[in-house]
Amino acid sequence: MNGYIVAKYLRLSSEDGDLNQIGKLESNSISNQRDLLDSFIARAPDFAGATVIEFCDDGWSGKNFVEVR
């Protein structure tokens, strides 16, 4: 562990309307953003051993978000 904290912030696209489909827990936009950021973090030597935290705004306003660890 290198003592660094990497924070990911995922935000719902206003054009992504699939969140309200039956049985979906999160939008495709959020899933794709998470995959891209996780891939980038995994390939970046500077982030090796860092603690990664995630902030996700999937249908919430910018004022109330949920931190996921």
N, CA, C and O atoms as a Maestro MAE file, in Angstrom:
{
 s_m_m2io_version
 :::
 2.0.0
}

f_m_ct {
 s_m_title
 :::
 protein
 m_atom[276] {
  # First column is atom index #
  i_m_mmod_type
  r_m_x_coord
  r_m_y_coord
  r_m_z_coord
  i_m_residue_number
  s_m_chain_name
  s_m_pdb_residue_name
  s_m_pdb_atom_name
  i_m_atomic_number
  :::
  1 25 0.849 -1.190 0.000 1 A "MET " " N  " 7
  2 3 0.000 0.000 0.000 1 A "MET " " CA " 6
  3 2 0.881 1.235 0.000 1 A "MET " " C  " 6
  4 15 1.834 1.329 0.774 1 A "MET " " O  " 8
  5 25 0.557 2.188 -0.878 2 A "ASN " " N  " 7
  6 3 1.396 3.366 -1.012 2 A "ASN " " CA " 6
  7 2 0.875 4.572 -0.251 2 A "ASN " " C  " 6
  8 15 1.516 5.623 -0.275 2 A "ASN " " O  " 8
  9 25 -0.250 4.464 0.417 3 A "GLY " " N  " 7
  10 3 -0.801 5.564 1.194 3 A "GLY " " CA " 6
  11 2 -1.678 6.513 0.396 3 A "GLY " " C  " 6
  12 15 -2.282 7.421 0.965 3 A "GLY " " O  " 8
  13 25 -1.757 6.318 -0.905 4 A "TYR " " N  " 7
  14 3 -2.595 7.176 -1.744 4 A "TYR " " CA " 6
  15 2 -4.043 6.707 -1.715 4 A "TYR " " C  " 6
  16 15 -4.334 5.531 -1.495 4 A "TYR " " O  " 8
  17 25 -4.933 7.650 -1.941 5 A "ILE " " N  " 7
  18 3 -6.344 7.337 -2.119 5 A "ILE " " CA " 6
  19 2 -6.741 7.837 -3.501 5 A "ILE " " C  " 6
  20 15 -6.516 8.999 -3.838 5 A "ILE " " O  " 8
  21 25 -7.330 6.958 -4.291 6 A "VAL " " N  " 7
  22 3 -7.835 7.311 -5.614 6 A "VAL " " CA " 6
  23 2 -9.355 7.331 -5.508 6 A "VAL " " C  " 6
  24 15 -9.970 6.343 -5.106 6 A "VAL " " O  " 8
  25 25 -9.955 8.457 -5.869 7 A "ALA " " N  " 7
  26 3 -11.411 8.577 -5.823 7 A "ALA " " CA " 6
  27 2 -11.969 8.556 -7.236 7 A "ALA " " C  " 6
  28 15 -11.506 9.281 -8.117 7 A "ALA " " O  " 8
  29 25 -12.975 7.707 -7.436 8 A "LYS " " N  " 7
  30 3 -13.677 7.647 -8.720 8 A "LYS " " CA " 6
  31 2 -15.028 8.342 -8.524 8 A "LYS " " C  " 6
  32 15 -15.711 8.117 -7.525 8 A "LYS " " O  " 8
  33 25 -15.404 9.185 -9.487 9 A "TYR " " N  " 7
  34 3 -16.715 9.822 -9.446 9 A "TYR " " CA " 6
  35 2 -17.453 9.437 -10.719 9 A "TYR " " C  " 6
  36 15 -17.017 9.763 -11.823 9 A "TYR " " O  " 8
  37 25 -18.568 8.745 -10.559 10 A "LEU " " N  " 7
  38 3 -19.367 8.274 -11.684 10 A "LEU " " CA " 6
  39 2 -20.657 9.069 -11.708 10 A "LEU " " C  " 6
  40 15 -21.342 9.189 -10.692 10 A "LEU " " O  " 8
  41 25 -20.989 9.615 -12.875 11 A "ARG " " N  " 7
  42 3 -22.182 10.466 -12.986 11 A "ARG " " CA " 6
  43 2 -23.073 9.984 -14.115 11 A "ARG " " C  " 6
  44 15 -22.604 9.688 -15.214 11 A "ARG " " O  " 8
  45 25 -24.349 9.910 -13.833 12 A "LEU " " N  " 7
  46 3 -25.331 9.474 -14.814 12 A "LEU " " CA " 6
  47 2 -25.421 10.483 -15.949 12 A "LEU " " C  " 6
  48 15 -25.550 11.685 -15.715 12 A "LEU " " O  " 8
  49 25 -25.353 9.992 -17.165 13 A "SER " " N  " 7
  50 3 -25.553 10.826 -18.337 13 A "SER " " CA " 6
  51 2 -27.034 11.162 -18.457 13 A "SER " " C  " 6
  52 15 -27.889 10.306 -18.231 13 A "SER " " O  " 8
  53 25 -27.335 12.400 -18.810 14 A "SER " " N  " 7
  54 3 -28.741 12.794 -18.960 14 A "SER " " CA " 6
  55 2 -29.397 12.070 -20.134 14 A "SER " " C  " 6
  56 15 -30.624 12.023 -20.220 14 A "SER " " O  " 8
  57 25 -28.599 11.508 -21.034 15 A "GLU " " N  " 7
  58 3 -29.133 10.794 -22.186 15 A "GLU " " CA " 6
  59 2 -29.288 9.301 -21.932 15 A "GLU " " C  " 6
  60 15 -29.757 8.571 -22.805 15 A "GLU " " O  " 8
  61 25 -28.906 8.848 -20.762 16 A "ASP " " N  " 7
  62 3 -28.976 7.431 -20.439 16 A "ASP " " CA " 6
  63 2 -30.274 7.159 -19.688 16 A "ASP " " C  " 6
  64 15 -30.366 7.420 -18.488 16 A "ASP " " O  " 8
  65 25 -31.275 6.637 -20.387 17 A "GLY " " N  " 7
  66 3 -32.580 6.443 -19.783 17 A "GLY " " CA " 6
  67 2 -32.888 5.025 -19.387 17 A "GLY " " C  " 6
  68 15 -34.053 4.705 -19.152 17 A "GLY " " O  " 8
  69 25 -31.895 4.152 -19.302 18 A "ASP " " N  " 7
  70 3 -32.178 2.741 -19.044 18 A "ASP " " CA " 6
  71 2 -32.249 2.388 -17.564 18 A "ASP " " C  " 6
  72 15 -32.507 1.230 -17.233 18 A "ASP " " O  " 8
  73 25 -32.031 3.330 -16.672 19 A "LEU " " N  " 7
  74 3 -32.019 3.029 -15.248 19 A "LEU " " CA " 6
  75 2 -33.375 2.535 -14.760 19 A "LEU " " C  " 6
  76 15 -33.429 1.689 -13.867 19 A "LEU " " O  " 8
  77 25 -34.455 3.033 -15.313 20 A "ASN " " N  " 7
  78 3 -35.781 2.679 -14.824 20 A "ASN " " CA " 6
  79 2 -36.319 1.368 -15.380 20 A "ASN " " C  " 6
  80 15 -37.473 1.024 -15.123 20 A "ASN " " O  " 8
  81 25 -35.513 0.631 -16.136 21 A "GLN " " N  " 7
  82 3 -35.959 -0.660 -16.634 21 A "GLN " " CA " 6
  83 2 -36.080 -1.630 -15.465 21 A "GLN " " C  " 6
  84 15 -35.315 -1.567 -14.503 21 A "GLN " " O  " 8
  85 25 -37.029 -2.500 -15.565 22 A "ILE " " N  " 7
  86 3 -37.298 -3.447 -14.482 22 A "ILE " " CA " 6
  87 2 -36.060 -4.308 -14.214 22 A "ILE " " C  " 6
  88 15 -35.479 -4.884 -15.133 22 A "ILE " " O  " 8
  89 25 -35.672 -4.385 -12.948 23 A "GLY " " N  " 7
  90 3 -34.581 -5.247 -12.537 23 A "GLY " " CA " 6
  91 2 -33.187 -4.645 -12.652 23 A "GLY " " C  " 6
  92 15 -32.212 -5.292 -12.272 23 A "GLY " " O  " 8
  93 25 -33.067 -3.423 -13.167 24 A "LYS " " N  " 7
  94 3 -31.743 -2.812 -13.298 24 A "LYS " " CA " 6
  95 2 -31.366 -2.122 -12.001 24 A "LYS " " C  " 6
  96 15 -32.153 -1.362 -11.436 24 A "LYS " " O  " 8
  97 25 -30.160 -2.391 -11.534 25 A "LEU " " N  " 7
  98 3 -29.676 -1.757 -10.313 25 A "LEU " " CA " 6
  99 2 -28.931 -0.464 -10.605 25 A "LEU " " C  " 6
  100 15 -28.885 0.431 -9.761 25 A "LEU " " O  " 8
  101 25 -28.345 -0.359 -11.802 26 A "GLU " " N  " 7
  102 3 -27.659 0.865 -12.191 26 A "GLU " " CA " 6
  103 2 -27.694 1.008 -13.700 26 A "GLU " " C  " 6
  104 15 -27.934 0.035 -14.416 26 A "GLU " " O  " 8
  105 25 -27.460 2.197 -14.179 27 A "SER " " N  " 7
  106 3 -27.528 2.480 -15.607 27 A "SER " " CA " 6
  107 2 -26.312 1.928 -16.341 27 A "SER " " C  " 6
  108 15 -25.271 1.665 -15.739 27 A "SER " " O  " 8
  109 25 -26.463 1.759 -17.646 28 A "ASN " " N  " 7
  110 3 -25.320 1.343 -18.464 28 A "ASN " " CA " 6
  111 2 -24.215 2.382 -18.413 28 A "ASN " " C  " 6
  112 15 -23.034 2.032 -18.418 28 A "ASN " " O  " 8
  113 25 -24.582 3.646 -18.364 29 A "SER " " N  " 7
  114 3 -23.592 4.721 -18.299 29 A "SER " " CA " 6
  115 2 -22.684 4.545 -17.086 29 A "SER " " C  " 6
  116 15 -21.464 4.657 -17.200 29 A "SER " " O  " 8
  117 25 -23.267 4.275 -15.950 30 A "ILE " " N  " 7
  118 3 -22.494 4.100 -14.719 30 A "ILE " " CA " 6
  119 2 -21.616 2.860 -14.823 30 A "ILE " " C  " 6
  120 15 -20.440 2.908 -14.461 30 A "ILE " " O  " 8
  121 25 -22.160 1.762 -15.306 31 A "SER " " N  " 7
  122 3 -21.376 0.523 -15.454 31 A "SER " " CA " 6
  123 2 -20.185 0.740 -16.385 31 A "SER " " C  " 6
  124 15 -19.077 0.287 -16.098 31 A "SER " " O  " 8
  125 25 -20.416 1.429 -17.493 32 A "ASN " " N  " 7
  126 3 -19.329 1.674 -18.449 32 A "ASN " " CA " 6
  127 2 -18.271 2.599 -17.878 32 A "ASN " " C  " 6
  128 15 -17.079 2.371 -18.081 32 A "ASN " " O  " 8
  129 25 -18.685 3.639 -17.166 33 A "GLN " " N  " 7
  130 3 -17.719 4.537 -16.547 33 A "GLN " " CA " 6
  131 2 -16.860 3.789 -15.532 33 A "GLN " " C  " 6
  132 15 -15.644 3.970 -15.477 33 A "GLN " " O  " 8
  133 25 -17.517 2.938 -14.721 34 A "ARG " " N  " 7
  134 3 -16.783 2.166 -13.712 34 A "ARG " " CA " 6
  135 2 -15.746 1.268 -14.383 34 A "ARG " " C  " 6
  136 15 -14.597 1.210 -13.945 34 A "ARG " " O  " 8
  137 25 -16.148 0.571 -15.441 35 A "ASP " " N  " 7
  138 3 -15.227 -0.324 -16.156 35 A "ASP " " CA " 6
  139 2 -14.028 0.442 -16.709 35 A "ASP " " C  " 6
  140 15 -12.889 -0.009 -16.587 35 A "ASP " " O  " 8
  141 25 -14.287 1.611 -17.323 36 A "LEU " " N  " 7
  142 3 -13.193 2.411 -17.884 36 A "LEU " " CA " 6
  143 2 -12.234 2.903 -16.806 36 A "LEU " " C  " 6
  144 15 -11.015 2.824 -16.966 36 A "LEU " " O  " 8
  145 25 -12.788 3.409 -15.712 37 A "LEU " " N  " 7
  146 3 -11.926 3.916 -14.643 37 A "LEU " " CA " 6
  147 2 -11.160 2.791 -13.950 37 A "LEU " " C  " 6
  148 15 -9.976 2.943 -13.650 37 A "LEU " " O  " 8
  149 25 -11.822 1.669 -13.696 38 A "ASP " " N  " 7
  150 3 -11.128 0.536 -13.074 38 A "ASP " " CA " 6
  151 2 -9.983 0.046 -13.950 38 A "ASP " " C  " 6
  152 15 -8.910 -0.280 -13.444 38 A "ASP " " O  " 8
  153 25 -10.203 -0.007 -15.248 39 A "SER " " N  " 7
  154 3 -9.166 -0.426 -16.175 39 A "SER " " CA " 6
  155 2 -7.988 0.556 -16.163 39 A "SER " " C  " 6
  156 15 -6.828 0.144 -16.143 39 A "SER " " O  " 8
  157 25 -8.295 1.841 -16.175 40 A "PHE " " N  " 7
  158 3 -7.243 2.861 -16.145 40 A "PHE " " CA " 6
  159 2 -6.430 2.770 -14.859 40 A "PHE " " C  " 6
  160 15 -5.200 2.799 -14.891 40 A "PHE " " O  " 8
  161 25 -7.119 2.660 -13.734 41 A "ILE " " N  " 7
  162 3 -6.440 2.585 -12.439 41 A "ILE " " CA " 6
  163 2 -5.552 1.344 -12.368 41 A "ILE " " C  " 6
  164 15 -4.435 1.413 -11.855 41 A "ILE " " O  " 8
  165 25 -6.035 0.222 -12.873 42 A "ALA " " N  " 7
  166 3 -5.265 -1.025 -12.841 42 A "ALA " " CA " 6
  167 2 -3.992 -0.938 -13.685 42 A "ALA " " C  " 6
  168 15 -2.995 -1.587 -13.368 42 A "ALA " " O  " 8
  169 25 -4.018 -0.145 -14.751 43 A "ARG " " N  " 7
  170 3 -2.852 -0.028 -15.644 43 A "ARG " " CA " 6
  171 2 -1.872 1.056 -15.220 43 A "ARG " " C  " 6
  172 15 -0.759 1.109 -15.742 43 A "ARG " " O  " 8
  173 25 -2.253 1.911 -14.298 44 A "ALA " " N  " 7
  174 3 -1.410 3.042 -13.901 44 A "ALA " " CA " 6
  175 2 -0.478 2.641 -12.757 44 A "ALA " " C  " 6
  176 15 -0.936 2.402 -11.639 44 A "ALA " " O  " 8
  177 25 0.811 2.566 -13.028 45 A "PRO " " N  " 7
  178 3 1.756 2.168 -11.975 45 A "PRO " " CA " 6
  179 2 1.712 3.074 -10.744 45 A "PRO " " C  " 6
  180 15 1.956 2.614 -9.628 45 A "PRO " " O  " 8
  181 25 1.407 4.340 -10.938 46 A "ASP " " N  " 7
  182 3 1.359 5.272 -9.805 46 A "ASP " " CA " 6
  183 2 0.240 4.939 -8.824 46 A "ASP " " C  " 6
  184 15 0.295 5.341 -7.662 46 A "ASP " " O  " 8
  185 25 -0.771 4.208 -9.282 47 A "PHE " " N  " 7
  186 3 -1.903 3.878 -8.418 47 A "PHE " " CA " 6
  187 2 -1.773 2.501 -7.771 47 A "PHE " " C  " 6
  188 15 -2.661 2.092 -7.023 47 A "PHE " " O  " 8
  189 25 -0.692 1.784 -8.040 48 A "ALA " " N  " 7
  190 3 -0.512 0.443 -7.481 48 A "ALA " " CA " 6
  191 2 -0.534 0.513 -5.955 48 A "ALA " " C  " 6
  192 15 0.234 1.264 -5.352 48 A "ALA " " O  " 8
  193 25 -1.398 -0.255 -5.345 49 A "GLY " " N  " 7
  194 3 -1.495 -0.316 -3.893 49 A "GLY " " CA " 6
  195 2 -2.331 0.780 -3.276 49 A "GLY " " C  " 6
  196 15 -2.498 0.808 -2.057 49 A "GLY " " O  " 8
  197 25 -2.863 1.685 -4.081 50 A "ALA " " N  " 7
  198 3 -3.677 2.777 -3.544 50 A "ALA " " CA " 6
  199 2 -5.048 2.258 -3.120 50 A "ALA " " C  " 6
  200 15 -5.549 1.276 -3.667 50 A "ALA " " O  " 8
  201 25 -5.634 2.919 -2.157 51 A "THR " " N  " 7
  202 3 -7.003 2.654 -1.768 51 A "THR " " CA " 6
  203 2 -7.907 3.347 -2.781 51 A "THR " " C  " 6
  204 15 -7.723 4.531 -3.063 51 A "THR " " O  " 8
  205 25 -8.869 2.631 -3.326 52 A "VAL " " N  " 7
  206 3 -9.777 3.198 -4.331 52 A "VAL " " CA " 6
  207 2 -11.164 3.324 -3.712 52 A "VAL " " C  " 6
  208 15 -11.719 2.353 -3.200 52 A "VAL " " O  " 8
  209 25 -11.717 4.540 -3.768 53 A "ILE " " N  " 7
  210 3 -13.078 4.757 -3.299 53 A "ILE " " CA " 6
  211 2 -13.916 5.262 -4.479 53 A "ILE " " C  " 6
  212 15 -13.388 5.826 -5.438 53 A "ILE " " O  " 8
  213 25 -15.198 5.052 -4.387 54 A "GLU " " N  " 7
  214 3 -16.085 5.402 -5.492 54 A "GLU " " CA " 6
  215 2 -17.243 6.260 -5.001 54 A "GLU " " C  " 6
  216 15 -17.865 5.973 -3.978 54 A "GLU " " O  " 8
  217 25 -17.512 7.306 -5.747 55 A "PHE " " N  " 7
  218 3 -18.686 8.141 -5.524 55 A "PHE " " CA " 6
  219 2 -19.555 7.989 -6.762 55 A "PHE " " C  " 6
  220 15 -19.081 8.161 -7.885 55 A "PHE " " O  " 8
  221 25 -20.814 7.671 -6.558 56 A "CYS " " N  " 7
  222 3 -21.689 7.363 -7.685 56 A "CYS " " CA " 6
  223 2 -22.942 8.234 -7.638 56 A "CYS " " C  " 6
  224 15 -23.649 8.268 -6.631 56 A "CYS " " O  " 8
  225 25 -23.204 8.928 -8.727 57 A "ASP " " N  " 7
  226 3 -24.372 9.792 -8.867 57 A "ASP " " CA " 6
  227 2 -25.237 9.194 -9.973 57 A "ASP " " C  " 6
  228 15 -25.228 9.680 -11.104 57 A "ASP " " O  " 8
  229 25 -25.974 8.156 -9.650 58 A "ASP " " N  " 7
  230 3 -26.794 7.434 -10.626 58 A "ASP " " CA " 6
  231 2 -28.260 7.772 -10.400 58 A "ASP " " C  " 6
  232 15 -28.998 7.010 -9.776 58 A "ASP " " O  " 8
  233 25 -28.672 8.927 -10.916 59 A "GLY " " N  " 7
  234 3 -30.050 9.343 -10.753 59 A "GLY " " CA " 6
  235 2 -30.286 10.215 -9.536 59 A "GLY " " C  " 6
  236 15 -31.430 10.551 -9.231 59 A "GLY " " O  " 8
  237 25 -29.242 10.580 -8.847 60 A "TRP " " N  " 7
  238 3 -29.339 11.471 -7.705 60 A "TRP " " CA " 6
  239 2 -28.966 12.870 -8.173 60 A "TRP " " C  " 6
  240 15 -28.471 13.053 -9.285 60 A "TRP " " O  " 8
  241 25 -29.204 13.833 -7.332 61 A "SER " " N  " 7
  242 3 -28.731 15.176 -7.661 61 A "SER " " CA " 6
  243 2 -27.264 15.263 -7.256 61 A "SER " " C  " 6
  244 15 -26.760 14.384 -6.556 61 A "SER " " O  " 8
  245 25 -26.586 16.301 -7.684 62 A "GLY " " N  " 7
  246 3 -25.184 16.490 -7.323 62 A "GLY " " CA " 6
  247 2 -24.998 16.806 -5.856 62 A "GLY " " C  " 6
  248 15 -23.867 16.835 -5.372 62 A "GLY " " O  " 8
  249 25 -26.081 17.043 -5.138 63 A "LYS " " N  " 7
  250 3 -25.995 17.400 -3.724 63 A "LYS " " CA " 6
  251 2 -26.036 16.189 -2.798 63 A "LYS " " C  " 6
  252 15 -25.582 16.266 -1.657 63 A "LYS " " O  " 8
  253 25 -26.574 15.078 -3.278 64 A "ASN " " N  " 7
  254 3 -26.689 13.912 -2.401 64 A "ASN " " CA " 6
  255 2 -26.201 12.667 -3.139 64 A "ASN " " C  " 6
  256 15 -26.933 12.095 -3.947 64 A "ASN " " O  " 8
  257 25 -24.991 12.259 -2.868 65 A "PHE " " N  " 7
  258 3 -24.437 11.092 -3.528 65 A "PHE " " CA " 6
  259 2 -24.080 10.043 -2.498 65 A "PHE " " C  " 6
  260 15 -24.028 10.324 -1.301 65 A "PHE " " O  " 8
  261 25 -23.837 8.852 -2.962 66 A "VAL " " N  " 7
  262 3 -23.554 7.730 -2.090 66 A "VAL " " CA " 6
  263 2 -22.096 7.323 -2.288 66 A "VAL " " C  " 6
  264 15 -21.638 7.161 -3.419 66 A "VAL " " O  " 8
  265 25 -21.381 7.162 -1.196 67 A "GLU " " N  " 7
  266 3 -20.011 6.667 -1.272 67 A "GLU " " CA " 6
  267 2 -20.058 5.162 -1.159 67 A "GLU " " C  " 6
  268 15 -20.670 4.621 -0.238 67 A "GLU " " O  " 8
  269 25 -19.408 4.477 -2.097 68 A "VAL " " N  " 7
  270 3 -19.357 3.032 -2.101 68 A "VAL " " CA " 6
  271 2 -17.912 2.624 -1.918 68 A "VAL " " C  " 6
  272 15 -17.038 3.105 -2.639 68 A "VAL " " O  " 8
  273 25 -17.652 1.761 -0.984 69 A "ARG " " N  " 7
  274 3 -16.268 1.297 -0.771 69 A "ARG " " CA " 6
  275 2 -16.160 -0.151 -1.081 69 A "ARG " " C  " 6
  276 15 -15.079 -0.728 -0.965 69 A "ARG " " O  " 8
  :::
 }
 m_bond[275] {
  # First column is bond index #
  i_m_from
  i_m_to
  i_m_order
  :::
  1 1 2 1
  2 2 3 1
  3 3 4 2
  4 3 5 1
  5 5 6 1
  6 6 7 1
  7 7 8 2
  8 7 9 1
  9 9 10 1
  10 10 11 1
  11 11 12 2
  12 11 13 1
  13 13 14 1
  14 14 15 1
  15 15 16 2
  16 15 17 1
  17 17 18 1
  18 18 19 1
  19 19 20 2
  20 19 21 1
  21 21 22 1
  22 22 23 1
  23 23 24 2
  24 23 25 1
  25 25 26 1
  26 26 27 1
  27 27 28 2
  28 27 29 1
  29 29 30 1
  30 30 31 1
  31 31 32 2
  32 31 33 1
  33 33 34 1
  34 34 35 1
  35 35 36 2
  36 35 37 1
  37 37 38 1
  38 38 39 1
  39 39 40 2
  40 39 41 1
  41 41 42 1
  42 42 43 1
  43 43 44 2
  44 43 45 1
  45 45 46 1
  46 46 47 1
  47 47 48 2
  48 47 49 1
  49 49 50 1
  50 50 51 1
  51 51 52 2
  52 51 53 1
  53 53 54 1
  54 54 55 1
  55 55 56 2
  56 55 57 1
  57 57 58 1
  58 58 59 1
  59 59 60 2
  60 59 61 1
  61 61 62 1
  62 62 63 1
  63 63 64 2
  64 63 65 1
  65 65 66 1
  66 66 67 1
  67 67 68 2
  68 67 69 1
  69 69 70 1
  70 70 71 1
  71 71 72 2
  72 71 73 1
  73 73 74 1
  74 74 75 1
  75 75 76 2
  76 75 77 1
  77 77 78 1
  78 78 79 1
  79 79 80 2
  80 79 81 1
  81 81 82 1
  82 82 83 1
  83 83 84 2
  84 83 85 1
  85 85 86 1
  86 86 87 1
  87 87 88 2
  88 87 89 1
  89 89 90 1
  90 90 91 1
  91 91 92 2
  92 91 93 1
  93 93 94 1
  94 94 95 1
  95 95 96 2
  96 95 97 1
  97 97 98 1
  98 98 99 1
  99 99 100 2
  100 99 101 1
  101 101 102 1
  102 102 103 1
  103 103 104 2
  104 103 105 1
  105 105 106 1
  106 106 107 1
  107 107 108 2
  108 107 109 1
  109 109 110 1
  110 110 111 1
  111 111 112 2
  112 111 113 1
  113 113 114 1
  114 114 115 1
  115 115 116 2
  116 115 117 1
  117 117 118 1
  118 118 119 1
  119 119 120 2
  120 119 121 1
  121 121 122 1
  122 122 123 1
  123 123 124 2
  124 123 125 1
  125 125 126 1
  126 126 127 1
  127 127 128 2
  128 127 129 1
  129 129 130 1
  130 130 131 1
  131 131 132 2
  132 131 133 1
  133 133 134 1
  134 134 135 1
  135 135 136 2
  136 135 137 1
  137 137 138 1
  138 138 139 1
  139 139 140 2
  140 139 141 1
  141 141 142 1
  142 142 143 1
  143 143 144 2
  144 143 145 1
  145 145 146 1
  146 146 147 1
  147 147 148 2
  148 147 149 1
  149 149 150 1
  150 150 151 1
  151 151 152 2
  152 151 153 1
  153 153 154 1
  154 154 155 1
  155 155 156 2
  156 155 157 1
  157 157 158 1
  158 158 159 1
  159 159 160 2
  160 159 161 1
  161 161 162 1
  162 162 163 1
  163 163 164 2
  164 163 165 1
  165 165 166 1
  166 166 167 1
  167 167 168 2
  168 167 169 1
  169 169 170 1
  170 170 171 1
  171 171 172 2
  172 171 173 1
  173 173 174 1
  174 174 175 1
  175 175 176 2
  176 175 177 1
  177 177 178 1
  178 178 179 1
  179 179 180 2
  180 179 181 1
  181 181 182 1
  182 182 183 1
  183 183 184 2
  184 183 185 1
  185 185 186 1
  186 186 187 1
  187 187 188 2
  188 187 189 1
  189 189 190 1
  190 190 191 1
  191 191 192 2
  192 191 193 1
  193 193 194 1
  194 194 195 1
  195 195 196 2
  196 195 197 1
  197 197 198 1
  198 198 199 1
  199 199 200 2
  200 199 201 1
  201 201 202 1
  202 202 203 1
  203 203 204 2
  204 203 205 1
  205 205 206 1
  206 206 207 1
  207 207 208 2
  208 207 209 1
  209 209 210 1
  210 210 211 1
  211 211 212 2
  212 211 213 1
  213 213 214 1
  214 214 215 1
  215 215 216 2
  216 215 217 1
  217 217 218 1
  218 218 219 1
  219 219 220 2
  220 219 221 1
  221 221 222 1
  222 222 223 1
  223 223 224 2
  224 223 225 1
  225 225 226 1
  226 226 227 1
  227 227 228 2
  228 227 229 1
  229 229 230 1
  230 230 231 1
  231 231 232 2
  232 231 233 1
  233 233 234 1
  234 234 235 1
  235 235 236 2
  236 235 237 1
  237 237 238 1
  238 238 239 1
  239 239 240 2
  240 239 241 1
  241 241 242 1
  242 242 243 1
  243 243 244 2
  244 243 245 1
  245 245 246 1
  246 246 247 1
  247 247 248 2
  248 247 249 1
  249 249 250 1
  250 250 251 1
  251 251 252 2
  252 251 253 1
  253 253 254 1
  254 254 255 1
  255 255 256 2
  256 255 257 1
  257 257 258 1
  258 258 259 1
  259 259 260 2
  260 259 261 1
  261 261 262 1
  262 262 263 1
  263 263 264 2
  264 263 265 1
  265 265 266 1
  266 266 267 1
  267 267 268 2
  268 267 269 1
  269 269 270 1
  270 270 271 1
  271 271 272 2
  272 271 273 1
  273 273 274 1
  274 274 275 1
  275 275 276 2
  :::
 }
}
